[in-house]
């Protein structure tokens, strides 16, 4: 169990260093507990195809609307 926890931690750290979307998300929303709370609330409302879809919505909701139940973007009036 300890080895799996360390492996998960290392994968998370590598992803944080390499993923530009995660960096932008952290810059916009602050502490990770706030980011994870937003992600948790989004999972309760919408089905996501990819993590990048979710991250882009949280970074810039006007330009990246959430998908509908059929995997297509919902038109958002501006």
mmJSON file of the N, C-alpha and C atoms, coordinates in Angstrom:
{"data_MODEL":{"atom_site":{
"group_PDB":["ATOM","ATOM","ATOM","ATOM","ATOM","ATOM","ATOM","ATOM","ATOM","ATOM","ATOM","ATOM","ATOM","ATOM","ATOM","ATOM","ATOM","ATOM","ATOM","ATOM","ATOM","ATOM","ATOM","ATOM","ATOM","ATOM","ATOM","ATOM","ATOM","ATOM","ATOM","ATOM","ATOM","ATOM","ATOM","ATOM","ATOM","ATOM","ATOM","ATOM","ATOM","ATOM","ATOM","ATOM","ATOM","ATOM","ATOM","ATOM","ATOM","ATOM","ATOM","ATOM","ATOM","ATOM","ATOM","ATOM","ATOM","ATOM","ATOM","ATOM","ATOM","ATOM","ATOM","ATOM","ATOM","ATOM","ATOM","ATOM","ATOM","ATOM","ATOM","ATOM","ATOM","ATOM","ATOM","ATOM","ATOM","ATOM","ATOM","ATOM","ATOM","ATOM","ATOM","ATOM","ATOM","ATOM","ATOM","ATOM","ATOM","ATOM","ATOM","ATOM","ATOM","ATOM","ATOM","ATOM","ATOM","ATOM","ATOM","ATOM","ATOM","ATOM","ATOM","ATOM","ATOM","ATOM","ATOM","ATOM","ATOM","ATOM","ATOM","ATOM","ATOM","ATOM","ATOM","ATOM","ATOM","ATOM","ATOM","ATOM","ATOM","ATOM","ATOM","ATOM","ATOM","ATOM","ATOM","ATOM","ATOM","ATOM","ATOM","ATOM","ATOM","ATOM","ATOM","ATOM","ATOM","ATOM","ATOM","ATOM","ATOM","ATOM","ATOM","ATOM","ATOM","ATOM","ATOM","ATOM","ATOM","ATOM","ATOM","ATOM","ATOM","ATOM","ATOM","ATOM","ATOM","ATOM","ATOM","ATOM","ATOM","ATOM","ATOM","ATOM","ATOM","ATOM","ATOM","ATOM","ATOM","ATOM","ATOM","ATOM","ATOM","ATOM","ATOM","ATOM","ATOM","ATOM","ATOM","ATOM","ATOM","ATOM","ATOM","ATOM","ATOM","ATOM","ATOM","ATOM","ATOM","ATOM","ATOM","ATOM","ATOM","ATOM","ATOM","ATOM","ATOM","ATOM","ATOM","ATOM","ATOM","ATOM","ATOM","ATOM","ATOM","ATOM","ATOM","ATOM","ATOM","ATOM","ATOM","ATOM","ATOM","ATOM","ATOM","ATOM","ATOM","ATOM","ATOM","ATOM","ATOM","ATOM","ATOM","ATOM","ATOM","ATOM","ATOM","ATOM","ATOM","ATOM","ATOM","ATOM","ATOM","ATOM"],
"id":[1,2,3,4,5,6,7,8,9,10,11,12,13,14,15,16,17,18,19,20,21,22,23,24,25,26,27,28,29,30,31,32,33,34,35,36,37,38,39,40,41,42,43,44,45,46,47,48,49,50,51,52,53,54,55,56,57,58,59,60,61,62,63,64,65,66,67,68,69,70,71,72,73,74,75,76,77,78,79,80,81,82,83,84,85,86,87,88,89,90,91,92,93,94,95,96,97,98,99,100,101,102,103,104,105,106,107,108,109,110,111,112,113,114,115,116,117,118,119,120,121,122,123,124,125,126,127,128,129,130,131,132,133,134,135,136,137,138,139,140,141,142,143,144,145,146,147,148,149,150,151,152,153,154,155,156,157,158,159,160,161,162,163,164,165,166,167,168,169,170,171,172,173,174,175,176,177,178,179,180,181,182,183,184,185,186,187,188,189,190,191,192,193,194,195,196,197,198,199,200,201,202,203,204,205,206,207,208,209,210,211,212,213,214,215,216,217,218,219,220,221,222,223,224,225,226,227,228,229,230,231,232,233,234],
"type_symbol":["N","C","C","N","C","C","N","C","C","N","C","C","N","C","C","N","C","C","N","C","C","N","C","C","N","C","C","N","C","C","N","C","C","N","C","C","N","C","C","N","C","C","N","C","C","N","C","C","N","C","C","N","C","C","N","C","C","N","C","C","N","C","C","N","C","C","N","C","C","N","C","C","N","C","C","N","C","C","N","C","C","N","C","C","N","C","C","N","C","C","N","C","C","N","C","C","N","C","C","N","C","C","N","C","C","N","C","C","N","C","C","N","C","C","N","C","C","N","C","C","N","C","C","N","C","C","N","C","C","N","C","C","N","C","C","N","C","C","N","C","C","N","C","C","N","C","C","N","C","C","N","C","C","N","C","C","N","C","C","N","C","C","N","C","C","N","C","C","N","C","C","N","C","C","N","C","C","N","C","C","N","C","C","N","C","C","N","C","C","N","C","C","N","C","C","N","C","C","N","C","C","N","C","C","N","C","C","N","C","C","N","C","C","N","C","C","N","C","C","N","C","C","N","C","C","N","C","C","N","C","C","N","C","C"],
"label_atom_id":["N","CA","C","N","CA","C","N","CA","C","N","CA","C","N","CA","C","N","CA","C","N","CA","C","N","CA","C","N","CA","C","N","CA","C","N","CA","C","N","CA","C","N","CA","C","N","CA","C","N","CA","C","N","CA","C","N","CA","C","N","CA","C","N","CA","C","N","CA","C","N","CA","C","N","CA","C","N","CA","C","N","CA","C","N","CA","C","N","CA","C","N","CA","C","N","CA","C","N","CA","C","N","CA","C","N","CA","C","N","CA","C","N","CA","C","N","CA","C","N","CA","C","N","CA","C","N","CA","C","N","CA","C","N","CA","C","N","CA","C","N","CA","C","N","CA","C","N","CA","C","N","CA","C","N","CA","C","N","CA","C","N","CA","C","N","CA","C","N","CA","C","N","CA","C","N","CA","C","N","CA","C","N","CA","C","N","CA","C","N","CA","C","N","CA","C","N","CA","C","N","CA","C","N","CA","C","N","CA","C","N","CA","C","N","CA","C","N","CA","C","N","CA","C","N","CA","C","N","CA","C","N","CA","C","N","CA","C","N","CA","C","N","CA","C","N","CA","C","N","CA","C","N","CA","C","N","CA","C","N","CA","C","N","CA","C","N","CA","C","N","CA","C"],
"label_alt_id":[null,null,null,null,null,null,null,null,null,null,null,null,null,null,null,null,null,null,null,null,null,null,null,null,null,null,null,null,null,null,null,null,null,null,null,null,null,null,null,null,null,null,null,null,null,null,null,null,null,null,null,null,null,null,null,null,null,null,null,null,null,null,null,null,null,null,null,null,null,null,null,null,null,null,null,null,null,null,null,null,null,null,null,null,null,null,null,null,null,null,null,null,null,null,null,null,null,null,null,null,null,null,null,null,null,null,null,null,null,null,null,null,null,null,null,null,null,null,null,null,null,null,null,null,null,null,null,null,null,null,null,null,null,null,null,null,null,null,null,null,null,null,null,null,null,null,null,null,null,null,null,null,null,null,null,null,null,null,null,null,null,null,null,null,null,null,null,null,null,null,null,null,null,null,null,null,null,null,null,null,null,null,null,null,null,null,null,null,null,null,null,null,null,null,null,null,null,null,null,null,null,null,null,null,null,null,null,null,null,null,null,null,null,null,null,null,null,null,null,null,null,null,null,null,null,null,null,null,null,null,null,null,null,null],
"label_comp_id":["UNK","UNK","UNK","UNK","UNK","UNK","UNK","UNK","UNK","UNK","UNK","UNK","UNK","UNK","UNK","UNK","UNK","UNK","UNK","UNK","UNK","UNK","UNK","UNK","UNK","UNK","UNK","UNK","UNK","UNK","UNK","UNK","UNK","UNK","UNK","UNK","UNK","UNK","UNK","UNK","UNK","UNK","UNK","UNK","UNK","UNK","UNK","UNK","UNK","UNK","UNK","UNK","UNK","UNK","UNK","UNK","UNK","UNK","UNK","UNK","UNK","UNK","UNK","UNK","UNK","UNK","UNK","UNK","UNK","UNK","UNK","UNK","UNK","UNK","UNK","UNK","UNK","UNK","UNK","UNK","UNK","UNK","UNK","UNK","UNK","UNK","UNK","UNK","UNK","UNK","UNK","UNK","UNK","UNK","UNK","UNK","UNK","UNK","UNK","UNK","UNK","UNK","UNK","UNK","UNK","UNK","UNK","UNK","UNK","UNK","UNK","UNK","UNK","UNK","UNK","UNK","UNK","UNK","UNK","UNK","UNK","UNK","UNK","UNK","UNK","UNK","UNK","UNK","UNK","UNK","UNK","UNK","UNK","UNK","UNK","UNK","UNK","UNK","UNK","UNK","UNK","UNK","UNK","UNK","UNK","UNK","UNK","UNK","UNK","UNK","UNK","UNK","UNK","UNK","UNK","UNK","UNK","UNK","UNK","UNK","UNK","UNK","UNK","UNK","UNK","UNK","UNK","UNK","UNK","UNK","UNK","UNK","UNK","UNK","UNK","UNK","UNK","UNK","UNK","UNK","UNK","UNK","UNK","UNK","UNK","UNK","UNK","UNK","UNK","UNK","UNK","UNK","UNK","UNK","UNK","UNK","UNK","UNK","UNK","UNK","UNK","UNK","UNK","UNK","UNK","UNK","UNK","UNK","UNK","UNK","UNK","UNK","UNK","UNK","UNK","UNK","UNK","UNK","UNK","UNK","UNK","UNK","UNK","UNK","UNK","UNK","UNK","UNK","UNK","UNK","UNK","UNK","UNK","UNK"],
"label_asym_id":["A","A","A","A","A","A","A","A","A","A","A","A","A","A","A","A","A","A","A","A","A","A","A","A","A","A","A","A","A","A","A","A","A","A","A","A","A","A","A","A","A","A","A","A","A","A","A","A","A","A","A","A","A","A","A","A","A","A","A","A","A","A","A","A","A","A","A","A","A","A","A","A","A","A","A","A","A","A","A","A","A","A","A","A","A","A","A","A","A","A","A","A","A","A","A","A","A","A","A","A","A","A","A","A","A","A","A","A","A","A","A","A","A","A","A","A","A","A","A","A","A","A","A","A","A","A","A","A","A","A","A","A","A","A","A","A","A","A","A","A","A","A","A","A","A","A","A","A","A","A","A","A","A","A","A","A","A","A","A","A","A","A","A","A","A","A","A","A","A","A","A","A","A","A","A","A","A","A","A","A","A","A","A","A","A","A","A","A","A","A","A","A","A","A","A","A","A","A","A","A","A","A","A","A","A","A","A","A","A","A","A","A","A","A","A","A","A","A","A","A","A","A","A","A","A","A","A","A","A","A","A","A","A","A"],
"label_entity_id":["1","1","1","1","1","1","1","1","1","1","1","1","1","1","1","1","1","1","1","1","1","1","1","1","1","1","1","1","1","1","1","1","1","1","1","1","1","1","1","1","1","1","1","1","1","1","1","1","1","1","1","1","1","1","1","1","1","1","1","1","1","1","1","1","1","1","1","1","1","1","1","1","1","1","1","1","1","1","1","1","1","1","1","1","1","1","1","1","1","1","1","1","1","1","1","1","1","1","1","1","1","1","1","1","1","1","1","1","1","1","1","1","1","1","1","1","1","1","1","1","1","1","1","1","1","1","1","1","1","1","1","1","1","1","1","1","1","1","1","1","1","1","1","1","1","1","1","1","1","1","1","1","1","1","1","1","1","1","1","1","1","1","1","1","1","1","1","1","1","1","1","1","1","1","1","1","1","1","1","1","1","1","1","1","1","1","1","1","1","1","1","1","1","1","1","1","1","1","1","1","1","1","1","1","1","1","1","1","1","1","1","1","1","1","1","1","1","1","1","1","1","1","1","1","1","1","1","1","1","1","1","1","1","1"],
"label_seq_id":[1,1,1,2,2,2,3,3,3,4,4,4,5,5,5,6,6,6,7,7,7,8,8,8,9,9,9,10,10,10,11,11,11,12,12,12,13,13,13,14,14,14,15,15,15,16,16,16,17,17,17,18,18,18,19,19,19,20,20,20,21,21,21,22,22,22,23,23,23,24,24,24,25,25,25,26,26,26,27,27,27,28,28,28,29,29,29,30,30,30,31,31,31,32,32,32,33,33,33,34,34,34,35,35,35,36,36,36,37,37,37,38,38,38,39,39,39,40,40,40,41,41,41,42,42,42,43,43,43,44,44,44,45,45,45,46,46,46,47,47,47,48,48,48,49,49,49,50,50,50,51,51,51,52,52,52,53,53,53,54,54,54,55,55,55,56,56,56,57,57,57,58,58,58,59,59,59,60,60,60,61,61,61,62,62,62,63,63,63,64,64,64,65,65,65,66,66,66,67,67,67,68,68,68,69,69,69,70,70,70,71,71,71,72,72,72,73,73,73,74,74,74,75,75,75,76,76,76,77,77,77,78,78,78],
"pdbx_PDB_ins_code":[null,null,null,null,null,null,null,null,null,null,null,null,null,null,null,null,null,null,null,null,null,null,null,null,null,null,null,null,null,null,null,null,null,null,null,null,null,null,null,null,null,null,null,null,null,null,null,null,null,null,null,null,null,null,null,null,null,null,null,null,null,null,null,null,null,null,null,null,null,null,null,null,null,null,null,null,null,null,null,null,null,null,null,null,null,null,null,null,null,null,null,null,null,null,null,null,null,null,null,null,null,null,null,null,null,null,null,null,null,null,null,null,null,null,null,null,null,null,null,null,null,null,null,null,null,null,null,null,null,null,null,null,null,null,null,null,null,null,null,null,null,null,null,null,null,null,null,null,null,null,null,null,null,null,null,null,null,null,null,null,null,null,null,null,null,null,null,null,null,null,null,null,null,null,null,null,null,null,null,null,null,null,null,null,null,null,null,null,null,null,null,null,null,null,null,null,null,null,null,null,null,null,null,null,null,null,null,null,null,null,null,null,null,null,null,null,null,null,null,null,null,null,null,null,null,null,null,null,null,null,null,null,null,null],
"Cartn_x":[0.831,0.0,0.874,1.941,2.84,3.468,3.887,4.5,3.493,2.249,1.237,0.964,0.954,0.754,1.912,3.146,4.303,4.273,3.881,3.776,2.722,1.587,0.535,1.019,1.757,2.292,3.282,4.169,5.157,4.497,3.494,2.774,2.098,1.506,0.862,1.869,3.054,4.079,4.594,4.803,5.259,4.195,2.945,1.87,1.797,1.984,1.942,3.069,4.246,5.38,5.218,4.559,4.482,3.18,2.141,0.813,0.543,0.485,0.221,-1.165,-2.145,-3.511,-3.602,-2.904,-2.93,-2.305,-1.232,-0.591,-1.53,-2.208,-3.155,-4.313,-4.785,-5.883,-5.494,-4.31,-3.828,-3.66,-3.142,-2.962,-4.3,-5.325,-6.619,-7.403,-7.388,-8.265,-7.556,-6.235,-5.529,-5.224,-5.471,-5.069,-5.752,-5.059,-5.57,-6.878,-7.121,-8.397,-9.56,-9.353,-10.406,-10.604,-9.494,-9.567,-10.3,-9.93,-10.552,-12.022,-12.397,-13.812,-14.605,-14.042,-14.71,-14.818,-13.748,-13.766,-14.833,-14.902,-15.892,-17.307,-17.558,-18.906,-19.227,-18.226,-18.455,-18.757,-18.107,-18.363,-19.79,-20.378,-21.741,-22.762,-22.389,-23.353,-23.218,-21.995,-21.751,-20.842,-21.027,-20.148,-19.047,-17.781,-16.634,-15.951,-15.524,-14.793,-13.311,-12.73,-11.304,-11.075,-9.926,-9.544,-9.299,-8.732,-8.433,-9.716,-10.805,-12.101,-12.527,-12.387,-12.769,-11.858,-10.538,-9.592,-9.836,-10.083,-10.324,-11.592,-12.631,-13.854,-13.582,-12.835,-12.563,-11.66,-10.788,-9.897,-10.649,-11.394,-12.064,-13.457,-14.455,-15.785,-16.486,-16.183,-16.866,-16.454,-15.191,-14.7,-14.726,-14.953,-14.978,-16.197,-17.378,-18.573,-18.528,-19.272,-19.284,-19.972,-19.616,-20.302,-21.708,-22.59,-23.901,-23.823,-24.93,-24.929,-24.492,-24.508,-24.121,-22.691,-21.914,-20.514,-20.289,-21.319,-21.163,-21.313,-20.678,-20.723,-22.128,-22.447,-23.714,-23.493,-24.412,-24.282,-24.559,-23.616,-23.754,-23.942,-25.03,-25.255,-24.325,-23.795,-22.805,-23.428],
"Cartn_y":[-1.192,0.0,1.253,1.231,2.379,2.652,1.606,1.775,2.357,1.923,2.465,3.94,4.301,5.701,6.558,6.075,6.819,6.934,5.868,5.899,6.918,6.928,7.897,9.325,9.536,10.859,11.291,10.393,10.73,11.023,10.257,10.519,11.882,12.209,13.506,14.644,14.481,15.519,15.706,14.621,14.712,15.389,15.032,15.653,17.146,17.53,18.944,19.704,19.105,19.775,19.882,18.928,18.857,19.382,19.466,19.81,21.302,22.017,23.449,23.788,22.926,23.183,23.147,22.195,22.121,23.359,23.872,25.082,26.281,26.437,27.545,27.427,26.205,25.963,26.367,25.998,26.343,27.853,28.51,29.963,30.688,30.179,30.854,30.621,29.392,29.047,28.953,29.088,29.1,27.716,27.505,26.247,25.024,23.892,22.675,22.205,22.463,22.014,22.741,24.009,24.747,24.181,23.844,23.255,21.925,21.064,19.749,19.844,20.85,21.042,21.411,22.27,22.625,21.412,20.613,19.405,18.432,18.27,17.367,17.815,19.118,19.605,19.442,19.59,19.407,17.939,17.009,15.591,15.209,15.912,15.593,16.073,17.047,17.628,17.133,16.853,16.631,15.425,14.722,13.618,14.185,13.958,14.505,13.406,13.756,12.813,12.772,13.94,14.015,14.996,14.851,15.792,17.172,17.236,18.546,19.339,18.66,19.324,19.99,19.279,19.81,20.961,20.796,21.85,23.116,22.978,24.148,24.878,24.155,24.799,25.591,25.014,25.71,26.918,26.884,28.016,29.13,28.787,29.795,29.298,29.454,28.894,29.515,30.765,31.401,30.787,30.418,29.868,28.346,27.688,26.222,25.751,25.759,25.321,23.82,23.376,21.941,21.127,19.857,19.005,18.668,18.349,17.873,16.367,15.728,14.29,13.472,14.09,13.372,13.674,14.369,14.64,15.847,16.652,17.836,19.07,20.157,21.383,21.99,22.579,23.278,24.717,25.289,26.683,27.585,28.473,29.399,30.783,31.448,32.812,33.77,34.71,35.653,36.977],
"Cartn_z":[0.0,0.0,0.0,0.77,0.835,-0.523,-1.218,-2.532,-3.536,-3.466,-4.355,-4.062,-2.806,-2.429,-2.937,-2.788,-3.292,-4.809,-5.489,-6.939,-7.39,-6.731,-7.058,-6.823,-5.734,-5.437,-6.518,-6.924,-7.948,-9.29,-9.661,-10.915,-10.85,-9.716,-9.541,-9.678,-9.08,-9.16,-10.585,-11.296,-12.688,-13.541,-13.33,-14.092,-13.788,-12.55,-12.197,-12.882,-12.967,-13.595,-15.112,-15.724,-17.19,-17.783,-17.017,-17.551,-17.375,-18.488,-18.438,-17.93,-18.234,-17.763,-16.247,-15.626,-14.151,-13.533,-14.156,-13.639,-13.729,-14.883,-15.042,-14.057,-13.86,-12.93,-11.516,-11.096,-9.75,-9.614,-10.659,-10.612,-10.486,-11.183,-11.172,-9.888,-9.348,-8.227,-6.886,-6.853,-5.57,-5.03,-3.746,-3.102,-3.715,-3.638,-4.262,-3.66,-2.372,-1.806,-2.476,-2.873,-3.579,-4.987,-5.645,-6.99,-6.932,-5.979,-5.881,-5.499,-4.741,-4.404,-5.659,-6.507,-7.76,-8.677,-8.761,-9.585,-9.067,-7.75,-7.155,-7.497,-7.417,-7.722,-9.213,-10.087,-11.522,-11.852,-11.153,-11.39,-11.02,-10.084,-9.68,-10.696,-11.546,-12.479,-13.915,-14.363,-15.785,-15.98,-17.095,-17.476,-18.362,-17.992,-18.729,-19.526,-20.734,-21.576,-21.211,-20.913,-20.604,-19.463,-18.821,-17.765,-18.352,-19.55,-20.137,-20.388,-20.746,-20.904,-19.596,-18.518,-17.205,-16.793,-16.964,-16.598,-17.41,-18.72,-19.561,-19.147,-18.769,-18.288,-17.018,-16.086,-14.829,-15.03,-16.036,-16.312,-17.027,-18.078,-18.899,-19.31,-18.438,-18.716,-19.919,-20.259,-21.39,-22.718,-22.858,-24.122,-24.175,-23.045,-23.0,-22.217,-22.854,-22.141,-21.854,-20.861,-20.537,-21.629,-21.733,-22.716,-22.219,-23.151,-22.716,-22.54,-22.332,-22.074,-23.279,-24.467,-25.677,-26.092,-25.244,-25.531,-26.426,-26.677,-27.515,-26.637,-27.052,-26.261,-26.233,-25.104,-24.943,-25.387,-26.165,-26.579,-25.388,-25.106,-23.994,-24.563,-24.2,-24.701,-23.984,-24.738,-24.17,-23.856],
"occupancy":[1.0,1.0,1.0,1.0,1.0,1.0,1.0,1.0,1.0,1.0,1.0,1.0,1.0,1.0,1.0,1.0,1.0,1.0,1.0,1.0,1.0,1.0,1.0,1.0,1.0,1.0,1.0,1.0,1.0,1.0,1.0,1.0,1.0,1.0,1.0,1.0,1.0,1.0,1.0,1.0,1.0,1.0,1.0,1.0,1.0,1.0,1.0,1.0,1.0,1.0,1.0,1.0,1.0,1.0,1.0,1.0,1.0,1.0,1.0,1.0,1.0,1.0,1.0,1.0,1.0,1.0,1.0,1.0,1.0,1.0,1.0,1.0,1.0,1.0,1.0,1.0,1.0,1.0,1.0,1.0,1.0,1.0,1.0,1.0,1.0,1.0,1.0,1.0,1.0,1.0,1.0,1.0,1.0,1.0,1.0,1.0,1.0,1.0,1.0,1.0,1.0,1.0,1.0,1.0,1.0,1.0,1.0,1.0,1.0,1.0,1.0,1.0,1.0,1.0,1.0,1.0,1.0,1.0,1.0,1.0,1.0,1.0,1.0,1.0,1.0,1.0,1.0,1.0,1.0,1.0,1.0,1.0,1.0,1.0,1.0,1.0,1.0,1.0,1.0,1.0,1.0,1.0,1.0,1.0,1.0,1.0,1.0,1.0,1.0,1.0,1.0,1.0,1.0,1.0,1.0,1.0,1.0,1.0,1.0,1.0,1.0,1.0,1.0,1.0,1.0,1.0,1.0,1.0,1.0,1.0,1.0,1.0,1.0,1.0,1.0,1.0,1.0,1.0,1.0,1.0,1.0,1.0,1.0,1.0,1.0,1.0,1.0,1.0,1.0,1.0,1.0,1.0,1.0,1.0,1.0,1.0,1.0,1.0,1.0,1.0,1.0,1.0,1.0,1.0,1.0,1.0,1.0,1.0,1.0,1.0,1.0,1.0,1.0,1.0,1.0,1.0,1.0,1.0,1.0,1.0,1.0,1.0,1.0,1.0,1.0,1.0,1.0,1.0,1.0,1.0,1.0,1.0,1.0,1.0],
"B_iso_or_equiv":[0.0,0.0,0.0,0.0,0.0,0.0,0.0,0.0,0.0,0.0,0.0,0.0,0.0,0.0,0.0,0.0,0.0,0.0,0.0,0.0,0.0,0.0,0.0,0.0,0.0,0.0,0.0,0.0,0.0,0.0,0.0,0.0,0.0,0.0,0.0,0.0,0.0,0.0,0.0,0.0,0.0,0.0,0.0,0.0,0.0,0.0,0.0,0.0,0.0,0.0,0.0,0.0,0.0,0.0,0.0,0.0,0.0,0.0,0.0,0.0,0.0,0.0,0.0,0.0,0.0,0.0,0.0,0.0,0.0,0.0,0.0,0.0,0.0,0.0,0.0,0.0,0.0,0.0,0.0,0.0,0.0,0.0,0.0,0.0,0.0,0.0,0.0,0.0,0.0,0.0,0.0,0.0,0.0,0.0,0.0,0.0,0.0,0.0,0.0,0.0,0.0,0.0,0.0,0.0,0.0,0.0,0.0,0.0,0.0,0.0,0.0,0.0,0.0,0.0,0.0,0.0,0.0,0.0,0.0,0.0,0.0,0.0,0.0,0.0,0.0,0.0,0.0,0.0,0.0,0.0,0.0,0.0,0.0,0.0,0.0,0.0,0.0,0.0,0.0,0.0,0.0,0.0,0.0,0.0,0.0,0.0,0.0,0.0,0.0,0.0,0.0,0.0,0.0,0.0,0.0,0.0,0.0,0.0,0.0,0.0,0.0,0.0,0.0,0.0,0.0,0.0,0.0,0.0,0.0,0.0,0.0,0.0,0.0,0.0,0.0,0.0,0.0,0.0,0.0,0.0,0.0,0.0,0.0,0.0,0.0,0.0,0.0,0.0,0.0,0.0,0.0,0.0,0.0,0.0,0.0,0.0,0.0,0.0,0.0,0.0,0.0,0.0,0.0,0.0,0.0,0.0,0.0,0.0,0.0,0.0,0.0,0.0,0.0,0.0,0.0,0.0,0.0,0.0,0.0,0.0,0.0,0.0,0.0,0.0,0.0,0.0,0.0,0.0,0.0,0.0,0.0,0.0,0.0,0.0],
"pdbx_formal_charge":[null,null,null,null,null,null,null,null,null,null,null,null,null,null,null,null,null,null,null,null,null,null,null,null,null,null,null,null,null,null,null,null,null,null,null,null,null,null,null,null,null,null,null,null,null,null,null,null,null,null,null,null,null,null,null,null,null,null,null,null,null,null,null,null,null,null,null,null,null,null,null,null,null,null,null,null,null,null,null,null,null,null,null,null,null,null,null,null,null,null,null,null,null,null,null,null,null,null,null,null,null,null,null,null,null,null,null,null,null,null,null,null,null,null,null,null,null,null,null,null,null,null,null,null,null,null,null,null,null,null,null,null,null,null,null,null,null,null,null,null,null,null,null,null,null,null,null,null,null,null,null,null,null,null,null,null,null,null,null,null,null,null,null,null,null,null,null,null,null,null,null,null,null,null,null,null,null,null,null,null,null,null,null,null,null,null,null,null,null,null,null,null,null,null,null,null,null,null,null,null,null,null,null,null,null,null,null,null,null,null,null,null,null,null,null,null,null,null,null,null,null,null,null,null,null,null,null,null,null,null,null,null,null,null],
"auth_seq_id":[1,1,1,2,2,2,3,3,3,4,4,4,5,5,5,6,6,6,7,7,7,8,8,8,9,9,9,10,10,10,11,11,11,12,12,12,13,13,13,14,14,14,15,15,15,16,16,16,17,17,17,18,18,18,19,19,19,20,20,20,21,21,21,22,22,22,23,23,23,24,24,24,25,25,25,26,26,26,27,27,27,28,28,28,29,29,29,30,30,30,31,31,31,32,32,32,33,33,33,34,34,34,35,35,35,36,36,36,37,37,37,38,38,38,39,39,39,40,40,40,41,41,41,42,42,42,43,43,43,44,44,44,45,45,45,46,46,46,47,47,47,48,48,48,49,49,49,50,50,50,51,51,51,52,52,52,53,53,53,54,54,54,55,55,55,56,56,56,57,57,57,58,58,58,59,59,59,60,60,60,61,61,61,62,62,62,63,63,63,64,64,64,65,65,65,66,66,66,67,67,67,68,68,68,69,69,69,70,70,70,71,71,71,72,72,72,73,73,73,74,74,74,75,75,75,76,76,76,77,77,77,78,78,78],
"auth_comp_id":["UNK","UNK","UNK","UNK","UNK","UNK","UNK","UNK","UNK","UNK","UNK","UNK","UNK","UNK","UNK","UNK","UNK","UNK","UNK","UNK","UNK","UNK","UNK","UNK","UNK","UNK","UNK","UNK","UNK","UNK","UNK","UNK","UNK","UNK","UNK","UNK","UNK","UNK","UNK","UNK","UNK","UNK","UNK","UNK","UNK","UNK","UNK","UNK","UNK","UNK","UNK","UNK","UNK","UNK","UNK","UNK","UNK","UNK","UNK","UNK","UNK","UNK","UNK","UNK","UNK","UNK","UNK","UNK","UNK","UNK","UNK","UNK","UNK","UNK","UNK","UNK","UNK","UNK","UNK","UNK","UNK","UNK","UNK","UNK","UNK","UNK","UNK","UNK","UNK","UNK","UNK","UNK","UNK","UNK","UNK","UNK","UNK","UNK","UNK","UNK","UNK","UNK","UNK","UNK","UNK","UNK","UNK","UNK","UNK","UNK","UNK","UNK","UNK","UNK","UNK","UNK","UNK","UNK","UNK","UNK","UNK","UNK","UNK","UNK","UNK","UNK","UNK","UNK","UNK","UNK","UNK","UNK","UNK","UNK","UNK","UNK","UNK","UNK","UNK","UNK","UNK","UNK","UNK","UNK","UNK","UNK","UNK","UNK","UNK","UNK","UNK","UNK","UNK","UNK","UNK","UNK","UNK","UNK","UNK","UNK","UNK","UNK","UNK","UNK","UNK","UNK","UNK","UNK","UNK","UNK","UNK","UNK","UNK","UNK","UNK","UNK","UNK","UNK","UNK","UNK","UNK","UNK","UNK","UNK","UNK","UNK","UNK","UNK","UNK","UNK","UNK","UNK","UNK","UNK","UNK","UNK","UNK","UNK","UNK","UNK","UNK","UNK","UNK","UNK","UNK","UNK","UNK","UNK","UNK","UNK","UNK","UNK","UNK","UNK","UNK","UNK","UNK","UNK","UNK","UNK","UNK","UNK","UNK","UNK","UNK","UNK","UNK","UNK","UNK","UNK","UNK","UNK","UNK","UNK"],
"auth_asym_id":["A","A","A","A","A","A","A","A","A","A","A","A","A","A","A","A","A","A","A","A","A","A","A","A","A","A","A","A","A","A","A","A","A","A","A","A","A","A","A","A","A","A","A","A","A","A","A","A","A","A","A","A","A","A","A","A","A","A","A","A","A","A","A","A","A","A","A","A","A","A","A","A","A","A","A","A","A","A","A","A","A","A","A","A","A","A","A","A","A","A","A","A","A","A","A","A","A","A","A","A","A","A","A","A","A","A","A","A","A","A","A","A","A","A","A","A","A","A","A","A","A","A","A","A","A","A","A","A","A","A","A","A","A","A","A","A","A","A","A","A","A","A","A","A","A","A","A","A","A","A","A","A","A","A","A","A","A","A","A","A","A","A","A","A","A","A","A","A","A","A","A","A","A","A","A","A","A","A","A","A","A","A","A","A","A","A","A","A","A","A","A","A","A","A","A","A","A","A","A","A","A","A","A","A","A","A","A","A","A","A","A","A","A","A","A","A","A","A","A","A","A","A","A","A","A","A","A","A","A","A","A","A","A","A"],
"auth_atom_id":["N","CA","C","N","CA","C","N","CA","C","N","CA","C","N","CA","C","N","CA","C","N","CA","C","N","CA","C","N","CA","C","N","CA","C","N","CA","C","N","CA","C","N","CA","C","N","CA","C","N","CA","C","N","CA","C","N","CA","C","N","CA","C","N","CA","C","N","CA","C","N","CA","C","N","CA","C","N","CA","C","N","CA","C","N","CA","C","N","CA","C","N","CA","C","N","CA","C","N","CA","C","N","CA","C","N","CA","C","N","CA","C","N","CA","C","N","CA","C","N","CA","C","N","CA","C","N","CA","C","N","CA","C","N","CA","C","N","CA","C","N","CA","C","N","CA","C","N","CA","C","N","CA","C","N","CA","C","N","CA","C","N","CA","C","N","CA","C","N","CA","C","N","CA","C","N","CA","C","N","CA","C","N","CA","C","N","CA","C","N","CA","C","N","CA","C","N","CA","C","N","CA","C","N","CA","C","N","CA","C","N","CA","C","N","CA","C","N","CA","C","N","CA","C","N","CA","C","N","CA","C","N","CA","C","N","CA","C","N","CA","C","N","CA","C","N","CA","C","N","CA","C","N","CA","C","N","CA","C","N","CA","C","N","CA","C","N","CA","C","N","CA","C"],
"pdbx_PDB_model_num":[1,1,1,1,1,1,1,1,1,1,1,1,1,1,1,1,1,1,1,1,1,1,1,1,1,1,1,1,1,1,1,1,1,1,1,1,1,1,1,1,1,1,1,1,1,1,1,1,1,1,1,1,1,1,1,1,1,1,1,1,1,1,1,1,1,1,1,1,1,1,1,1,1,1,1,1,1,1,1,1,1,1,1,1,1,1,1,1,1,1,1,1,1,1,1,1,1,1,1,1,1,1,1,1,1,1,1,1,1,1,1,1,1,1,1,1,1,1,1,1,1,1,1,1,1,1,1,1,1,1,1,1,1,1,1,1,1,1,1,1,1,1,1,1,1,1,1,1,1,1,1,1,1,1,1,1,1,1,1,1,1,1,1,1,1,1,1,1,1,1,1,1,1,1,1,1,1,1,1,1,1,1,1,1,1,1,1,1,1,1,1,1,1,1,1,1,1,1,1,1,1,1,1,1,1,1,1,1,1,1,1,1,1,1,1,1,1,1,1,1,1,1,1,1,1,1,1,1,1,1,1,1,1,1]
}}}
